[in-house]
């Protein structure tokens, strides 16, 4: 990423670069999800295909009934094909990144809860990928959250805000121990 003659990290990794990367990751996530759903549809019988298409078109509550079959389809595909497994892992990781991006925009206690959940989900990938600085930061973040009492957990959640698009602030405050 970094050019040897270019040492100013602030100009290299800016809010605009992060926003652009988040947008592309989200697009990748959607493309992978569409590909998997399409492949899942192809694996169904014709009657089931038509029923699922109708449920998706009408946004029925029945769409949830397909979730277990879809998860089984993904598990079976991962057990049979390494490329399939790689793509499902790419999908999962890109959805975690999208969740973090959305959590920042959402802010407040809901955004903070989503951030904690996304960080938990991304830990295995971070350690496996060798992202030792990110993985250690994420573990420290989770440890500090659960170590602090209910009052400080709620303070952290309330202060997790990004109220302006131009100024993005993530405030994770931990009280000092005396």
N, C-alpha and C positions, 0 to 999 in steps of 0.2 A: 504493500500500500504506500509506503513512504519512499520518496526519492532521497537519495543520499545527500543531495545539495539542499534539500528542503527540511529544515529542522523545526519549523514553527507548527506544532501540533494543533494549536488553536485554529489556524487557518485550514489545516488539512481535514480535521474532523470538526465540523461545525453543526449547528442545529439544522441547517438546510441539508447537509449531507445525510444526517441521521433520518430526517423526514423523508428524503428521497429513497434511502435504502429501505425504510419501513414500508413505503408505498410499493416498491418492487417486490419485497418479501410477501406483502399481502396479496399482490397479483399472482405470485407463484403459488401461494397457498390455495387460492381460488382455482387456479388452473389444475393443480394436482387433485383437489377435491372433486372437481368436475370429471376428471379422467377416471378416478376411482369409482364414482357413482355410475358413470357410463359403463365401465367394465362390470360393475355389480349388476346393472340392469341386463347386460348381455348374458350373464350367468343364470338369470331367472327363466322360468317357463313363460310362455307367451301370455298366459292369463295373469300371472303375477306381474309381468312387465306392464301390462295395461292397467292393472290395479294400482301399482306404484306410481305410474305416470299420472293417473287421475288424482291420486292423493297429493302429489306434488303440485299439479296444476291448480287444484282447488284449495291448497294449503290446509288440508284437513288435519285434524288432531290424530288421524290414523297414521300419519307419517312416522310417528314414534314407533309403531309396530315393526317397521323395517329396520330399526336401529340394531336390534340383536342379530338379525340376519346379516346386516352390513358388517358388524363387528366380527362375526364368525367368518365372513368372506375374507376380511382383512387378515385375520389370524391364520386361516388356511393358506392364503396366498403367501404370507410371510414364511410359513413353514415349508413351502414348496419351492420358492424362488428367491434367491438373494437380491436380485435387482428389484423385485417387488418390495422386499423388506427395506431396501435402501430408500425407495421412493416413499414408503409409508413413514419412515423415520424423518425424511425431509419434510413431509407434510406436517407431522407432529411438531417438529421444531419450528417450522415457519408459522404455524398457528400459535405457538408459545410466544414468539416474537411479536406477532400481531396483537396478542392479548396484552403484552407489556406496553405496547404503543397505545392501545385503547385505554389501558388503566391510567396512563399518564394524562390522557385527554379527559377521562371521566373524573378523576380526582376524588377527594373526600374519602369517606370510609369504604364506599363501594369500590372505588378505584384502588384503594390500599389493599383491600381483601383480594381483589383480582390480581394485583401485583404479587402478593405473597403466594397465591396459588400457582401463578405462572412461574415464579422463581422456583418453587418446589418441583414443578414438573420438569424444568430445564436442568436441574442438578445432575442427573445421570449423564445427559449429553455433555454438559460442561466438563465433568471429570473425565469422561471417555475421550472427549475431543482434545484434552490437554489444556483446557482453558483454566489454568490453575489460579490466575488472579481473579477471574470472574467467579469461579466456583468457590473460592475462599471468601470473596466478598458476599456472595449469596448465602453461604452458610452462616457467616457472621451476622448478616441482616436478619435471617430467620432466628438465630440464637438470641440476639438482642431483643427481638420482638417477643419471643416466648418467655424470656427471662424476666422481662419487665412486668409489672403488675397490670391489672385491668385498666387502671386510670391512665397509665402511661401508654398502654396499647391504644386506648381511645384517643389520647392526645396525638399520637403519631398518625392515626387514621384521619383525624380531623385536619391535621396540618399537611397532609399529602394533597397538594393542589397544583394545578397548572391552569390558572384561570385565563391566561392570555396565550394566544398562539405564538406571538413573537418571543415572549419570555416564558421559558419552561423551567419551573422550579420543582424539584422533588426534595422534600424536606423529610428526612428520617432522623428524628431526634431521640437520643437516648440519655437518660439522666445520669449524672456522674455519681459514682458511689463514694461515700465519705469514709 
